[in-house]
Amino acid sequence: MTFSGKWETETQQGYDEFCKLLGIPDDVIERGRDYKLVTEVVENGDEYTWTQHYPANHSVTNKFVIDKECDMETIGGKKFKATVARENGKLSVRFPNYHHTSEISGGKLIETSTATPAKGTVILIRTSKKI
């Protein structure tokens, strides 16, 4: 199934713990906890434009081609180089502090971010519906 379209957050598991691990301030965590994040994806073969619209009219757009190194940006504005891979219908990329996968399952966009600090694994699972 294609990732193309607009997706709105339905549920988030592990949100607070994951955000704290990344050093996001408590007031920002509070504002974002119940925010219906909108993810907009344009897919053209192996080329993607992936935009996430956050509170306070802040958006982050990453453009990438599968299996080619590209410039990416985190919500915090950190820029880094990464390569997005596709395997068994999932997109996978390593961010500076965590590993992120995206997949379509049951008509939903499922995004899983996994960080493995010294204290143990912290996982954020965001499920979004198509709008």
C-alpha positions as CSV (number, residue, x, y, z in Angstrom):
1,M,0.0,0.0,0.0
2,T,1.2,3.5,-0.8
3,F,2.2,6.0,1.9
4,S,0.9,8.9,-0.2
5,G,-1.8,11.1,1.4
6,K,-2.5,13.0,4.6
7,W,-2.5,11.1,7.9
8,E,-3.7,12.4,11.3
9,T,-2.5,11.0,14.7
10,E,-5.0,8.7,16.4
11,T,-2.9,7.2,19.2
12,Q,0.6,7.5,20.6
13,Q,2.3,5.0,23.0
14,G,5.4,5.9,24.9
15,Y,5.2,9.6,23.9
16,D,6.3,11.2,27.2
17,E,9.2,8.9,27.9
18,F,10.5,9.1,24.4
19,C,10.3,12.9,24.2
20,K,12.1,13.2,27.6
21,L,14.8,11.0,26.4
22,L,15.3,13.3,23.4
23,G,15.6,16.3,25.7
24,I,12.3,18.0,24.6
25,P,11.2,20.5,27.3
26,D,8.2,19.6,29.5
27,D,6.1,22.4,28.2
28,V,6.6,21.3,24.6
29,I,5.8,17.7,25.6
30,E,2.6,18.9,27.3
31,R,1.4,20.8,24.2
32,G,2.2,18.0,21.9
33,R,0.7,15.1,23.9
34,D,-2.8,15.4,22.6
35,Y,-2.0,17.3,19.4
36,K,-3.3,15.6,16.2
37,L,0.0,15.7,14.2
38,V,-0.7,15.7,10.5
39,T,1.8,13.8,8.3
40,E,1.7,14.5,4.6
41,V,3.4,12.1,2.2
42,V,4.0,12.5,-1.5
43,E,5.4,9.3,-3.0
44,N,6.6,9.0,-6.6
45,G,8.3,5.7,-7.1
46,D,11.4,5.7,-4.9
47,E,11.2,9.5,-4.3
48,Y,9.4,10.8,-1.2
49,T,8.5,14.2,0.3
50,W,7.5,13.6,4.0
51,T,6.2,16.6,5.9
52,Q,5.0,16.6,9.5
53,H,2.9,19.5,10.7
54,Y,3.5,20.2,14.5
55,P,1.9,22.7,16.9
56,A,2.5,26.4,16.6
57,N,2.5,26.1,12.8
58,H,5.9,24.4,12.7
59,S,6.5,21.9,9.9
60,V,9.5,19.7,9.1
61,T,9.9,18.4,5.5
62,N,12.3,15.7,4.5
63,K,12.8,14.7,0.9
64,F,14.6,11.5,0.1
65,V,15.1,8.7,-2.5
66,I,15.2,5.1,-1.3
67,D,18.7,3.8,-0.7
68,K,20.4,7.1,-1.4
69,E,22.0,9.3,1.2
70,C,20.1,12.6,1.8
71,D,20.0,15.6,4.1
72,M,17.4,15.3,6.8
73,E,16.2,17.4,9.7
74,T,14.7,16.5,13.1
75,I,11.9,18.4,14.8
76,G,14.5,20.1,16.9
77,G,16.2,21.5,13.8
78,K,19.2,19.2,13.9
79,K,20.4,18.4,10.4
80,F,22.0,15.1,9.5
81,K,22.7,12.7,6.6
82,A,20.8,9.5,6.4
83,T,19.8,6.8,4.0
84,V,16.2,5.6,4.0
85,A,15.7,1.9,3.2
86,R,12.6,0.0,2.1
87,E,12.2,-3.6,3.2
88,N,9.0,-5.7,3.2
89,G,6.9,-2.5,2.6
90,K,8.5,-0.7,5.6
91,L,10.6,2.5,5.4
92,S,13.5,2.6,7.8
93,V,15.9,5.3,8.8
94,R,18.4,6.0,11.6
95,F,18.0,9.4,13.2
96,P,20.9,10.7,15.4
97,N,19.3,9.3,18.6
98,Y,16.9,6.6,17.5
99,H,15.8,4.3,14.7
100,H,12.5,5.0,12.9
101,T,10.3,2.8,10.8
102,S,7.1,3.6,9.0
103,E,4.6,1.1,7.5
104,I,1.0,0.9,6.4
105,S,-1.0,-1.8,8.3
106,G,-4.7,-2.2,8.4
107,G,-5.1,1.1,6.4
108,K,-3.2,3.0,9.1
109,L,0.2,4.6,9.1
110,I,2.3,3.1,11.9
111,E,5.5,4.9,12.9
112,T,7.8,3.3,15.4
113,S,10.8,5.1,16.9
114,T,13.2,3.1,19.0
115,A,15.9,4.5,21.1
116,T,18.4,2.4,23.1
117,P,20.0,4.5,25.8
118,A,22.2,2.9,28.5
119,K,19.1,2.5,30.7
120,G,17.1,0.3,28.3
121,T,15.0,0.6,25.2
122,V,12.4,3.4,24.8
123,I,9.8,3.1,22.1
124,L,7.3,5.5,20.6
125,I,4.5,4.1,18.5
126,R,2.3,6.6,16.6
127,T,-0.7,5.3,14.7
128,S,-2.4,7.7,12.2
129,K,-5.5,7.5,10.1
130,K,-5.8,8.7,6.6
131,I,-7.7,12.0,6.2
